[in-house]
Amino acid sequence: MKNDIKTKRLIEIKKNRERIIGKVLNNLDDQTFIFFAGIHGNEKAGVLAARRVLTQLEKQKDNVQGNVYFIYGNKKALDQEVRYLQEDLNRIWSLNRIEKIKDNIDENNPEEFEQFEIYKAVKDIITKHRGTKYFIDLHTTSSPTQPFITISDSLNNRKFSSCFSVPVILGLEEYLNGPLLTFMNEYGYISLGFEAGEHYSQEAIDNCEAFIWLSLYFGHCLKKKEIIGFDVFDKRLNKSSKNNDFFQIDFRYSIQKDENFKMINGFVNFDEITKDKLLAYSDGKEIRAVNKGLIFMPLYQNLGEDGFFIIHKISKKWLKLSAFLRKYNAHHLLRILPGIQKHPDNPFTLVVNPMIATFMAKEIFHLFGYRQRVLTGKNYHFIKRDRKITPFP
């Protein structure tokens, strides 16, 4: 009886709540862009920008050399304009979670219904289309910011993100569990997150629109002359961004359950800070910077687990060396070191003895393309971000 109720509820959801905001399709063999909007319910800029773009795309769909989808994120949270209802929809993406919701959705957890619908939409798109696929997640932040991109550190992600005149942040997946784009990157797909500006600002909507059009241009879906207002969109992102450098995360302040976290007012992304700078309060106690760098994503809203990050600029020499080593598969050299071995079941994972992991700087693994470190049993697993397309679950 209980399973019958769940099945009926799923059928009702599919009938009454469209997951696709809109789409423009051409050749199944061409590249396909999948834009997510509103993964967090208080971030509507991407949804509004998607509707704008769709209105224009429909008028010139014959010019589109590819396929374009726009997908709603957390629809229930969007209706209530809150980040999420029970759990963050952008922190629950893993193979184990997907296998669970395929068989049994928790009817008391609204985010599981949202995740199931998004998964089904993505699965259908991947199954239907044969060309290169780009997954782009449109976001906004709780404080004013210049636009920026976040990526898992694969060479394909680097290459595409380098097309835009905005800063690019590497390594976010090392500090967050279960983001949607990290999950997509696990299967070899190009995946970018775009942070457009402050929640509810007109500027954030405009920046999302500009980023969508430029993505379609750089992804060869449209020619420059076919995008009305291309120069305006290009100048908008150039003007609103101070640089297009790459940055790496050094530190994340994690907010604990029931903690009373209060960020000090006035910080914006990429502000320079010194070591011991007073940044926030936790239950009335001071939180100071553990090292110098740049402040990143300071939290100025009630919901969220990330108080702030500290980042630093990556040198172009390091990026070039890293790209060279990865291009020629030099990561195999790591496996000859004592205490490091290839995972028996996963060719993209190294199993590393904790003593070696402590001795070898994390940056060494980064250099060879291993970005995420996970403690599994007695060993660390370092996960490689560069990978070929593998079957989607």
Buried (B, 14 or more C-beta within 10 A) or exposed (E): EEEEEBEEEBEEBEEEEEBEBBBBBBBEEBBBBBBBBBBBBBBBBBBBBBBBBBEBBEEEEEBBBBBBBBBBBBBBBBEEEBBBBEBBBBBBBBEEBBEBBEEEBEEEBBBBBBBBBBBBBBEEBBEEBEEBBBBBBBBBBBBBBBBBBBBBBBBBBBEBBBBBBBBBBBBBBBBBBBBBBBBBBBBBBBBBBBBBBBBEBEBBBBBBBBBBBBBBBBBEBBEEEBBEEBEEBBEBBEEBBEBBBBBBBBBBBEBEEEEEBBBBEEBBBBEEBEEEBEBBBBEEEEBEBBEBBBBBBBBBBEBBBBBBBBBBBBEEEBBEEBBEBBEEEBBEEBEEBEBBBBBEEEEBBBBBBEEBBEEBEBEEBBBBBBBBBEEEEEBBBBBBBBBEEEEBE
